[in-house]
Amino acid sequence: PWYSYVEKHVGISGEALGLPQLPDSEFLEPMEMNCVEKDAREKIESAFPKRDMTIGRVAVLTEQHDGRAPCHYCGPCHRGCSTGSYFSSLSSTLPAADATGNLTIACDAIVAEVLYDENEQRATGVRVIDRETGRSREVHAEVVFLCASALGSTQILLNSNAGGRFPDGMGNQSGALGHYLMDHIYAAGANGTFEGYEDDFYYGHRPNGIYIPRFRNLDGPSSDDLDFVRGYGYQGSARREGWGRGANRAGIGASLKQNLRRPGTWNMGLSGFGEMLPRYENRVELDSDETDPWGIPLLRVRCEHGENERKMKDDFLVQAQEMLDAAGAKDIGTYDRDAPPGLGIHEMGTARMGRDPDTSVLNGWNQVHSVPNVFVTDGACMTSSACQNPSLTYMALTARAANYAVKQLKKREL
């Protein structure tokens, strides 16, 4: 129920498809595909019966929701959303937290480590460093939730040795802390142009694209008998060229300007997002020599793609090209920007969940095995990456863990 719980709060626009590899849940009205995308969907699904193309599922409103207005397609989402249509902590979760009367925000506060009481065998809070003055202070609590990003939370745990009680970091009796780092494979796919549709355009700047859910190895890790396991999906969109196309074309003066006032050719791209396998050797660790300006050891990252990721990415290119060809695209070209882990900005792993304390850091409720009043609910807890955007899963896990913590506190079992 926790996906539904989060989605009802956030407001997710999307289309229900009934696919096991892309489960449906609580949706607002989906955004609309443009004319080229609609035609491409029909042709791709006809040529590849086991593949689907849908409008993206996004945390952007298409109707009124909890006092927030629907998106009006103005475009510059990255500058912030004055109407609160684009989900963010500023527009949604912080106002909700503030309304409880129990919210305290500590500004310029850098968490350095989790504090631990050896006699009580539990965490007692965190040590915080003031960003401006460099002074330390302690903040005490019955329960500590780390949700500082996959690498941020793990850095805090690695730096929490409790005066030698945890020489390799809090929760690291298994040796798994810092290991099994993952990120999504991306920045590879294909683009093509579409003839016709000269009299068609679209409304505003839709903050969303199309999505082709995973179709590889659906019946098992290697059920399609390919040279890689697991799978990937595609993100993409169709757009008309704007005035920026004039930057690399011949022309000057009034005639060039007049030509650029008219929309250009239709283009469509498909970019793969694939699963990265968890491997022990992909890891982060504290630097033994260098620290940041506040005296906290820097985090060193050692992570690279393996053979499975490279072979999967090769398939990105082939399948994207074939689908665009089936859709009627011309001048199709593939690309691979050889993006290393980290550029997908979907870091996961390094404090994995598991049933066995000898092979994992967290239990099934996101509690540190050895310090159960410390919870880690961001991407650090993930044991595999799948191929979908992961933020919704982090939010669902956080809501679930917080509910569990409250119940345990009320029963005095935490």
For each residue, the residues with C-beta under 8 A, 3 or more apart:
1: 4 5
2: 5 6 396 397 399 400
3: 6 7 23 25 392 393 396
4: 1 7 8 25 26
5: 1 2 8 9 396 399
6: 2 3 9 10 392 395 396 399
7: 3 4 10 11 12 25 26 27 392
8: 4 5 26
9: 5 6 66 92 93 96
10: 6 7 59 87 92 392 395
11: 7 28 59 60 61 65 66 68 87
12: 7 25 26 27 28 57 58 59 392
13: 27 28 29 30 31 57 58 60 61 62 208
14: 27 28 30 54 55 56 57 58
15: 27 30 54 55 57
16: 24 27
17: 22 24 52 54 213
18: 24
19: 22 23 24 52 213
20: 23 218
21: 213 214 218 231
22: 17 19 213 214 233 388
23: 3 19 20
24: 16 17 18 19 27
25: 3 4 7 12
26: 4 7 8 12
27: 7 12 13 14 15 16 24 30 57
28: 11 12 13 14 61 62 63 65
29: 13 62 63
30: 13 14 15 27 54 55 62
31: 13 55 56 58 60 62 206 208
32: 55 206
33: 37 38 41 55 210
34: 37 38 200 202 206 238
35: 38 39 197 200 202
36: 39 40 194 197 200 238 266 268
37: 33 34 40 41 53 210 237 238 268
38: 33 34 35 41 42
39: 35 36 42 43 327 328
40: 36 37 43 44 53 210 238 268 324 327 328 329
41: 33 37 38 44 45 53 54 210
42: 38 39 45 46
43: 39 40 46 47 326 327 328
44: 40 41 47 48 51 53 212 323 326 327
45: 41 42 48 49 51 52 53
46: 42 43 49 326
47: 43 44 323 326
48: 44 45 51 215 323 326
49: 45 46
50: 215
51: 44 45 48 212 215 323
52: 17 19 45 212 213
53: 37 40 41 44 45 210 211 212
54: 14 15 17 30 41 57 210 211 212 213
55: 14 15 30 31 32 33 208 210 211
56: 14 31 208 209 210 211 235
57: 12 13 14 15 27 54 211
58: 12 13 14 31 207 208
59: 10 11 12 86 87
60: 11 13 31 71 77 85 86 87 207 208
61: 11 13 28 64 65 68 69 70 71 85 87
62: 13 28 29 30 31 70 71
63: 28 29 70
64: 61 67 68 69 70
65: 11 28 61 68 70
66: 9 11 92
67: 64 84
68: 11 61 64 65 83 84 85 91 92
69: 61 64 72 83 84 85
70: 61 62 63 64 65 85
71: 60 61 62 83 85 86 207
72: 69 83 85 204
73: 203 204 205 206 207
74: 204 205
75: 204 205 207
76: 79
77: 60 81 86 207
78:
79: 76
80: 88 90
81: 77 84 85 86 88 91
82:
83: 68 69 71 72
84: 67 68 69 81 88 91 92
85: 60 61 68 69 70 71 72 81
86: 59 60 71 77 81 91 207
87: 10 11 59 60 61 91 92
88: 80 81 84 91 92
89: 92 93 94
90: 80 94
91: 68 81 84 86 87 88 95
92: 9 10 66 68 84 87 88 89 95 96
93: 9 89 96 97
94: 89 90 97 98 103 105
95: 91 92 98 99
96: 9 92 93 99 100
97: 93 94 100 102 103
98: 94 95 101 103
99: 95 96
100: 96 97 103
101: 98
102: 97
103: 94 97 98 100
104:
105: 94
106: 109 128 139
107:
108: 130 131 132
109: 106 128 129 130 131
110: 128 129 130 131 294 296
111: 126 127 128 148 156
112: 126 127 128 129 136 156 159 294 295 296
113: 126 127 156 159 160 161
114: 123 125 126 144 146 156 157 160 170 371 374
115: 123 124 125 126 127 138 140 160 162
116: 122 123 124 160 162 165 166 170 371
117: 120 121 122 123 124
118: 121 162 163 165
119:
120: 117 124
121: 117 118 371
122: 116 117 371 372 373
123: 114 115 116 117 144 170 371 373 374
124: 115 116 117 120 140 141
125: 114 115 138 139 140 141 144
126: 111 112 113 114 115 138 139 141 144 156
127: 111 112 113 115 136 137 138
128: 106 109 110 111 112 136 137 138 139
129: 109 110 112 134 135 136 294 295 296
130: 108 109 110 133 134 135 136 137
131: 108 109 110 294
132: 108
133: 130
134: 129 130 293 294 295
135: 129 130
136: 112 127 128 129 130
137: 127 128 130
138: 115 125 126 127 128
139: 106 125 126 128
140: 115 124 125
141: 124 125 126 144
142: 373 409 414
143: 373 374 375 405 409 414
144: 114 123 125 126 141 373 374 375
145: 375 376 377 398 401 402 405
146: 114 153 156 157 374 375 376 377 378 380
147: 153 376 377 378 394 398
148: 111 152 153 155 156 378
149: 152 153 347 378 379 380
150: 153 154 181 347 348 349 350 351 378 379 380 382
151: 154 155 284 299 301 347 350 380
152: 148 149 155 156 378
153: 146 147 148 149 150 156 157 351 376 378 380
154: 150 151 157 158 177 178 284 299 350 351 380
155: 148 151 152 158 159 284 286 296 299
156: 111 112 113 114 126 146 148 152 153 159 160
157: 114 146 153 154 160 169 170 171 172 177 351 361 368 376
158: 154 155 168 169 172 177 178 284 285 286 297 299
159: 112 113 155 156 169 286 296 297
160: 113 114 115 116 156 157 166 169 170
161: 113 164 165 166 167 168 169 170
162: 115 116 118 165 166 170
163: 118
164: 161 167
165: 116 118 161 162
166: 116 160 161 162 169 170 171 172 370
167: 161 164
168: 158 161 172 175 177
169: 157 158 159 160 161 166 172 177 178 286
170: 114 116 123 157 160 161 162 166 368 370 371 374
171: 157 166 177 351 361 362 368 369 370 371 374
172: 157 158 166 168 169 175 176 177 178 361
173: 357 358 369 370
174: 177 356 357 358 359 360 361 369
175: 168 172 179
176: 172 179 180 351 352 354 359 360 361
177: 154 157 158 168 169 171 172 174 350 351 361
178: 154 158 169 172 181 283 284 285 350
179: 175 176 280 281 282 283 349 350 352
180: 176 278 279 280 282 283 349 350 352 383
181: 150 178 282 283 284 301 303 341 347 348 349 350
182: 276 277 278 282 341 347 348 349 382 384 385
183: 276 303 341 342 343 344 345 346 347 348 385
184: 273 274 275 276 344 346 385 387
185: 188 232 272 273 274 275 276 305 309 312 313 316 339 344
186: 271 272 273 274 339 343 344
187: 271 335 336 337 338 339 343 344
188: 185 271 272 313 316 317 334 335 336 337 339
189: 234 236 269 270 271 272 316 317 320 334 335
190: 269 270 317 320 321 324 332 333 334 335
191: 267 268 269 270 324 332 333 335
192: 267 268 269 324 325 327 329 330 331 332 333
193: 265 266 267 268 329 330 331
194: 36 197 238 265 266 267 268 327 328 329 330
195: 266 330
196: 266
197: 35 36 194 200 266
198:
199:
200: 34 35 36 197
201: 240 263
202: 34 35 206
203: 73 206
204: 72 73 74 75
205: 73 74 75
206: 31 32 34 73 202 203 209
207: 58 60 71 73 75 77 86
208: 13 31 55 56 58 60
209: 56 206 235 236 237
210: 33 37 40 41 53 54 55 56 235 236 237 238
211: 53 54 55 56 57 233 234 235 236
212: 44 51 52 53 54 215 233 234 236 270 323
213: 17 19 21 22 52 54 233
214: 21 22 218 231 232 233 387
215: 48 50 51 212 218 231
216: 224 226 230 231 232 315
217: 220 221 222 223 224 226 229 230 231
218: 20 21 214 215 223 224 231
219: 223
220: 217 223
221: 217 229 230
222: 217 225 226 228 229
223: 217 218 219 220
224: 216 217 218
225: 222
226: 216 217 222 311 315
227: 311
228: 222 308 309 311 312 315
229: 217 221 222 277 308
230: 216 217 221 274 275 277 308 312 387
231: 21 214 215 216 217 218 274 275 312 387
232: 185 214 216 272 273 274 275 312 315 316 387
233: 22 211 212 213 214 272 273 387 388
234: 189 211 212 270 271 272 273 316 320 323
235: 56 209 210 211 270 271 273
236: 189 209 210 211 212 268 269 270 271
237: 37 209 210 268 269
238: 34 36 37 40 194 210 266 267 268
239: 266 267 268
240: 201 263 264 265 266 267
241: 244 245 263 264 265 267
242: 245 263 264
243: 246 260 261
244: 241 247
245: 241 242 248 249 260 264
246: 243 249 251 256 259 260
247: 244
248: 245
249: 245 246
250:
251: 246 255 256 259
252: 255 256
253: 256 257
254: 257 258
255: 251 252 258 259
256: 246 251 252 253 259 260
257: 253 254 260 261
258: 254 255 261 262
259: 246 251 255 256 262
260: 243 245 246 256 257
261: 243 257 258
262: 258 259
263: 201 240 241 242
264: 240 241 242 245
265: 193 194 240 241
266: 36 193 194 195 196 197 238 239 240
267: 191 192 193 194 238 239 240 241
268: 36 37 40 191 192 193 194 236 237 238 239 324 327 329
269: 189 190 191 192 236 237
270: 189 190 191 212 234 235 236 320 323 324
271: 186 187 188 189 234 235 236 316 320
272: 185 186 188 189 232 233 234 313 316 320
273: 184 185 186 232 233 234 235 344 387 388 389
274: 184 185 186 230 231 232 309 312 313 316 387
275: 184 185 230 231 232 312 384 385 386 387
276: 182 183 184 185 305 309 341 385
277: 182 229 230 306 308 309 384
278: 180 182 282 349 352 383 384 385
279: 180 282 306
280: 179 180 283
281: 179 302
282: 179 180 181 182 278 279 302 303 304 341 349
283: 178 179 180 181 280 301 302 303 350
284: 151 154 155 158 178 181 299 300 301 302 303 350
285: 158 178 299 300 302
286: 155 158 159 169 297 298 299 300
287: 290 291 297 298 299 300
288: 297
289:
290: 287 297 298
291: 287 294 295 296 297 298
292: 295 296 297 298
293: 134
294: 110 112 129 131 134 291
295: 112 129 134 291 292
296: 110 112 129 155 159 291 292
297: 158 159 286 287 288 290 291 292
298: 286 287 290 291 292
299: 151 154 155 158 284 285 286 287
300: 284 285 286 287
301: 151 181 283 284 342
302: 281 282 283 284 285
303: 181 183 282 283 284 340 341 342
304: 282 340 341
305: 185 276 309 310 340 341
306: 277 279 309 310
307: 310 311
308: 228 229 230 277 311 312
309: 185 228 274 276 277 305 306 312 313
310: 305 306 307 313 314
311: 226 227 228 307 308 314 315
312: 185 228 230 231 232 274 275 308 309 315 316
313: 185 188 272 274 309 310 316 317 336
314: 310 311 317 318
315: 216 226 228 232 311 312 318 319
316: 185 188 189 232 234 271 272 274 312 313 319 320 336
317: 188 189 190 313 314 320 321 334 335 336
318: 314 315 321 322
319: 315 316 322 323
320: 189 190 234 270 271 272 316 317 323 324 334
321: 190 317 318 324 325 332 334
322: 318 319 325 326
323: 44 47 48 51 212 234 270 319 320 326 327
324: 40 190 191 192 268 270 320 321 327 329 332
325: 192 321 322 328 329 332
326: 43 44 46 47 48 322 323
327: 39 40 43 44 192 194 268 323 324
328: 39 40 43 194 325
329: 40 192 193 194 268 324 325 332
330: 192 193 194 195
331: 192 193
332: 190 191 192 321 324 325 329
333: 190 191 192
334: 188 189 190 317 320 321
335: 187 188 189 190 191 317
336: 187 188 313 316 317
337: 187 188
338: 187
339: 185 186 187 188 343 344
340: 303 304 305 343
341: 181 182 183 276 282 303 304 305 344
342: 183 301 303 345 347
343: 183 186 187 339 340
344: 183 184 185 186 187 273 339 341
345: 183 342
346: 183 184 379 385 389 390
347: 149 150 151 181 182 183 342 350 379
348: 150 181 182 183 379 380 382 385 390
349: 150 179 180 181 182 278 282 352 379 380 382 383 385
350: 150 151 154 177 178 179 180 181 283 284 347 380
351: 150 153 154 157 171 176 177 361 362 376 380 381
352: 176 179 180 278 349 360 361 362 380 381 382 383
353: 360 361 362 363 364 366 381 382 383
354: 176 357 359 360 361 362 363 383
355: 360 363 364
356: 174 359 360
357: 173 174 354 360 363 369 370
358: 173 174
359: 174 176 354 356
360: 174 176 352 353 354 355 356 357 363 369 383
361: 157 171 172 174 176 177 351 352 353 354 368 369 376
362: 171 351 352 353 354 366 367 368 369 376 381
363: 353 354 355 357 360 366 367 369 372
364: 353 355
365: 375 400 401 404
366: 353 362 363 375 376 377 381 397 400 401
367: 362 363 371 372 373 374 375 401
368: 157 170 171 361 362 371 372 374 375 376
369: 171 173 174 357 360 361 362 363 372
370: 166 170 171 173 357
371: 114 116 121 122 123 170 171 367 368 374
372: 122 363 367 368 369 414
373: 122 123 142 143 144 367 414
374: 114 123 143 144 146 170 171 367 368 371
375: 143 144 145 146 365 366 367 368 401 402 405
376: 145 146 147 153 157 351 361 362 366 368 380 381
377: 145 146 147 366 381 394 397 398 401 402
378: 146 147 148 149 150 152 153 381 394 398
379: 149 150 346 347 348 349 382 390 394
380: 146 149 150 151 153 154 348 349 350 351 352 376
381: 351 352 353 362 366 376 377 378 397
382: 150 182 348 349 352 353 379 385 390 393
383: 180 278 349 352 353 354 360
384: 182 275 277 278
385: 182 183 184 275 276 278 346 348 349 382 390
386: 275 390
387: 184 214 230 231 232 233 273 274 275
388: 22 233 273
389: 273 346 392
390: 346 348 379 382 385 386 393 394
391: 394 395
392: 3 6 7 10 12 389 395 396
393: 3 382 390 396 397
394: 147 377 378 379 390 391 397 398
395: 6 10 391 392 398 399
396: 2 3 5 6 392 393 399 400
397: 2 366 377 381 393 394 400 401
398: 145 147 377 378 394 395 401 402
399: 2 5 6 395 396 402 403
400: 2 365 366 396 397 403 404
401: 145 365 366 367 375 377 397 398 404 405
402: 145 375 377 398 399 405 406
403: 399 400 406 407
404: 365 400 401 407 408
405: 143 145 375 401 402 408 409 414
406: 402 403 409 410
407: 403 404 410 411
408: 404 405 411 413 414
409: 142 143 405 406 412 413 414
410: 406 407
411: 407 408 414
412: 409
413: 408 409
414: 142 143 372 373 405 408 409 411
